[in-house]
Amino acid sequence: MRIREVHVTPVAFRDPPLLNATGVHEPWALRTVVEVVTDEGLTGLGETYGDLSHLDRVRAAARELTGVSVHAHHALYAAVAASVGADVVTDQHGLTGAGSNQKTVDAVFSPFEVACLDIRGKAAGLRVADLLGGPVRDAVPYSAYLFYKWAGHPDAKEDRFGAALDPDGIVAQARLFIEEYGFASIKLKGGVFAPDEEAEAVRALHDAFPGLPLRIDPNAAWTPATSIRIGNALGGVLEYLEDPAPGIGGMAEVAARVPMRLATNMCVVTHDHLPPAIAQRAIGVLLLDHHYWGGLLRSAQVAALCGTFGLELSMHSNSHLGISLAAMTHLAAATPNLNHACDTHTPWQDGQDVVAPGALRFTGGAVPVPEGPGLGIELDRDALAVMHEQYRTCTVRRRDDTAYMRSFDPDFQAKRAHW
């Protein structure tokens, strides 16, 4: 089976005003839907980022893949790498670590690899999880992903989630998500308020939901000294502490002096970062993300390497749709050493999706592996058309949480080692 054509469709969907260390989410989130079509008429789906700089490279790579076999993983990667050349795309919002050429190539390659695995599974009558070695779990647990947030975007009506600007608001948000999705673990996005205030929110969650694993992610907004102080204060409360301080060196300093494991999706975001992080014992948990680790197969290789060196695994998320959730679920289902519930933004999308209903659902905070071949999902073309029109008419072309925040607070500064 060879690639006959590739369709690349940018989409936009509504996003709540979620706060983080770099600012606040804009009203529209962007993604790119990739459809790979073979000469035998099979179609595979992939999903990736929607920022224009990334979208342009995905479109350029798509033009180079005609005629390549969907089974030729290395040839596909080489074609994408040649298309990208020496380019480096930097994450505009600063929440997924530093950019590099390898990370850029991997991010552009990922949606094509997922789409080809979707096709290969359909052709063989196998699920993607089967192609990755077979599922070791029938359903993948996800975590309630909590955010400090405004009640609604300025000049817009309050959204159904309401405000969460203090511990009571965070606990109410957690209760809503747990009631609706059955989540059995909780993550709080920090880096918004002073560390002691956020630690108070963690303790409030611990009191309200005893026994549920908790984690907080300040996105490197704390100094090593503050990270050590807060980490020790939350000993016995946190499952792990995610990216409290910047860089491998800063994380190593903290890791040596706190009682819990440190996790990251910021200081270890490409293969070159693994040797120094392992040597310095900077992290205990790696948050995989196939969107920038180069797809599902390359992520599975990283997972095996982490097992060799005793690193535990979870999975990172940003604002995504159902194609990504399906891919994440297949990868997590087939990863034996996945030790922690995965992150997902799905509740914040509030039913918006390009995937036809039925294949993806949450049961007890977990997503069962879709039963159909490939990813086990189908594209909702009406929804895709609506979201593409939203992309065409909205003014957002790259995610920039800081610029959006500054439109309301001109003095706002993104926080890195701020406290």
N, C-alpha and C positions, 0 to 999 in steps of 0.2 A: 504494500500500500504506500503510495507516494502522495505528497501534498499537492493538491490541485490549485487550491486558493485559500487565502486567509482573510477573514473579515475582522476588522478592528473597530469597535464601537465605544466611544467615550460616553459615560453616563453621569448624571448628577442626581442625588437624592437628599432629602432633608435631614439635617443633623442638628441636635439640640446644642445649646450653649454650654458645652462641657469645658471646665477650667483645668488648666495644667500649668506646669512651670514656664511654658513659653507663651501663654496667653489663653485664648478661648477659641473653640471650634466655630467656624463660620456657619451660616444657615444652610450651606450646600456642601456636601462631601462628594468627592470625585472618585470614580473608578473607571477602569477600562475592561471591557468584555472582549475576549478573543475567541473566534470560532475558526478552527482548522478543518478544512474539508478535503477528503482524499479522492483519488481517482476512482475509488469504488463506491463513493457516495456517502461514506460515513463521516460524521461531524463530531468533533471533540471541543470541549469548552475549557477556557482558562480565564482567570481574573487577575488583574494587577492594579497598580496605582493609576491615578488619573491626572497627575500634574503634567502640564503641557510638555515640559522638558523630557519626561519619561515617555509620554504618549508618542512624541515624535520619533523616539528611538525604537519603540515597539513597532510603529508603522514602517520604519526603515528596515528593520529586521524581517518583518513579515514578507517584504518584497524579495528577500534573498532565500526564502525557504521553499519556493515552488520546485517540485521535482524531487525533494529530499524524502527518503523513506521515513515513515513515522516510527519505525523500529530503530533507526540509526541515531541513537542518543548522542554519540560523540560528534557525528557529522552535523547534527542540528546545533549543538553547542558551538562548534567551530564556525558555522555560518553566522550565528548571532554574534560571536566574539569579533569576527571580521567586520561585521556591520557596525558594531559599536566603536571599534578601533581603540584609540587611546582616551576616549571620552571618560569623564568622571561627572556623574550627576550627584549633587549634594542634596541631602534631605533638607528641604526648606524649613520644616518645623523643628528640626533638631532633636527629635525624640527617638530616632533609631540609629544613633551613632554617626561616626564620621564616614564620608564617602570615599570610595576608592574605585579604581578601574575594575577590579575583580567583582566588587559588590555591584557595580553598574551592569556589567555583563550578566551576572547571576540574576539580577532583578529583571532584566529584559528577557532573559531566557525562560524564566520560570513559567509564565502563562502558556508558552508554547509547549513546554515539557508536560505540563498538566493536561493540556488538550490532547497531546499525542498519547499519553497514558489512558485517557478517557477513550480514545479511539481503539487502542490496542485491547482494552478490556471489553469493549463492545464486540470487537471482531472475534475474540476468544470466548465470549460468554462468561467472563470473569470480572469481579470487582477490582477496582484499583488496589484496594487493600490486599487482594490475593496476589496481584503482581508485585507487591512490595514484600512478599514473604508470608502473607496470610495474617488475618487478624488474631491478636492475642486477647482481645476484649471485644464484646459484641456492641458495646456502647461506650462512648468517650465522654468522661466527666468534664464539664466546664465550670468556671467560677463566676459568681456574681461580680461584675466589674463596675465598681462604684466610682462616681465622680462628684466632686464639688461642682455645683452648677447654679446658674441663674434660673429664675422661674420660667423665663422665656427669653428669646432674643430681644434686645431693645427695640421698641416700636412695633413689637409683635405680641400676640396674645400669649398667655401662660400655656406652656405645654403640659401634657398629662402627667409628667414626672414631677413637676413642681420644683421649687428651690431646694438646694441642699448646701447650706453655707455654715453649718455648725454640726456638732455631734448628733443632735436630735434629728436634723435633716438627713444625715448620712444613715442613721439607723432606720428611719422611715423608708428611705430608698432601698436599703437592703431588704427590708420586710416585703416591699412590693415585688422585688425581683425574685425573692425566695418563694413567695406565694404563687407567682405566675409561672416560674420555671423550675422550681424545686431545687435550686442550687444548694450544694452541700459544702461549699467553701466560698470565701469572700476576699476580693482584692479591692483596695482603695488607691485611687490615683492621688498622690500627694504632690508636694512641691508648690502648693498654692498659698497656704497659710504658714505661719510660724511652726516649726517642728513640734513644739510642745502642744500646740492646739491640735495638730494632726494626730499626735500620740494619744491625746484625750479621746479623739474620735475612734481610734483603734480600741482603746479600752472600753468605750461605750459599746462597740460591736461585740467585744469579748463578753461583756455582761449580758447583752441582749440575746446573743446566740452562742451560749456556752458549748464548747466541743467542736465548733466549726473551725477549720483551719483558716487563719487570717494572714494577709500579706499587705504591705504598703509599698508603693513605688513613687518616690519623690523625683524621679528623672534627674538625678545628679544635682539637685538643688541644694544639697547640704555639703558642708565641708567634712573632711574625715573626722575632725574632732567632734562635731555635732553628731555625725553618724554613729560614732562610738558611744556617745552619751545616750542618745535615743535608743540605740540598739540594745544597750545594757538595761535601760529602763523598761524595755518591752521584752526582756528575756522571759521565756515561758509563755508568751502571748502570741508571738509571730511564728508562723510556719517557716517563712523566710523573709528577708529584707531585700528588696529589689532596687538596684542602682541608686543607693543613697548618695554616693559621692562620684565625682568624675574620674574616668580613666582607670586603666588596669592598676597603676601604682597606687592611686587613692583607694581603690577597692581592696587591694591587698593589705593596705594599712588598716582598714576597718575590719576586714575578715579575721585578722589575727587577734582582735580584741573584743569581739562580740560573741554571744553564745549561739546565735543562729547562723544558718547558711546564708550567703549572699547570692542573689540571682542577678542576671543581666540580660538585656537585649540592646545595650548601649555600648559597653566597652568591649564586647566580643561579638562582632557582627559579620565577620568574614573569616575564612580559613586561616589567614595569616595571624589573626589575633589569638588563636588557640595555644600555640606553644608558649608565648610569654605569660598568658593568663594561668596556664597549668603550672608553669615553673614557679610563678609567684604565689600560687594558691589564692588567687584573687577572688575566685567564685566557687560556689558549690552547686549551683543550679544554672543551666543554660536554657534560655527561652528560645526554642527553635522558631523560625519563621521562614517557611518555604518561599515566600515572596522575595526575600533577598538572600537566602542561602542557596539559591540556584535550582529550586524545584524540589520534588518529592524524593527522587533518588539520591540527590546530593545531600539532602537533609537526613535521609536514613543513614548515609555514610557518616555524617557528623554525629548522629545519635550513637552509632556503634563506637566511634572514637571516644565519646564521652563515657560510655560504659567502661571502656578500657582504663580510663583515668579516674573513675569513681565520681564523675560529675552526674548529678541528677538532672532531670529534664522536665520542663513544662513547655508551653507554647505561647508565643507572643501574638497579639492581635492589634490591628487598628480598624478604623471604620471600614467594614467590608460587607459584601453581599453573600448570597447563598452558594455561589460557585466556590468561593474561598472557604466557606464553612464546610462544604462537602469535601474539598481537598484536604483541609486540616483534619477532618474526622477520619478519612481513610489513612492518612499518615499516622495520626496518633493511635489508631486502632492497631496498626501493624508495627508499632514501636514498643518492644518488650520492656525497655527500661524507662518508659515515661512514668515518672514518679508522682506527679502533681497534676491537679486539674488544670486544663488549658484556659487561657484568656479568650473571651469573645466579646465583640461589641454588638452582637445580634439584637439584644433587647433594645438598644438605643435606635435601631433602624425601625422599630415599631411596626413591623409587618411589611415594610417596603422591600421588594426583592425582584430579581429578574429570573428566579427559579420558580417553576410551576409548583403550586402547593402540593404537599403530601409526602414528598420524599424525605424532607428534613423536619424533624420535630424534637422537642426537648421532653424527656421523661425522667423525672427525678434528678434534674440538673445535668443530664447526659443526653447526647445525641446518638441514637442507634445508627450503626453503619448502614447506609442506604442499600437496599437489597438488589437493585437492578445492576446490570453490567456496566463497566466503566465507573464513572462517578455516581451513577444511579440517579441522575437528575435530568430534567428537561428544561430548556429555555422557554420562558414565557415571553413570546415575541411582542405581545401587546404591551407588557410592562417594560420591555426593553425599549420599545418605540417611545413610550412616555418619558422614560428616564433620559433617553437621548435628546428628546426635545427640551427637557429641563436643562440639560447640559448646554444645548445650543442657545437657550435664552438667558440663562443665568450669567452673571459676570465673572464668576470665579474660574480661574484657569490654573491656579496652583494653591495648595494649602499653605496658608500663612497665618497661624494663630496669633503671632505677635502683632502684625499689622492690623488685624481685625480688633484686637484688644486696644491698640493705640488709637483707633478711631473713636473710642469712648474715654480712654485714659491716655492722653498724649505722653505722659511721663513714664508709662509702664516700661520696665526692662525685663527681658527674659532672665530667668533665675538659673544660674549655674554656679555651684559652690557659693550660693548667696548667703545661707544661714550658717 
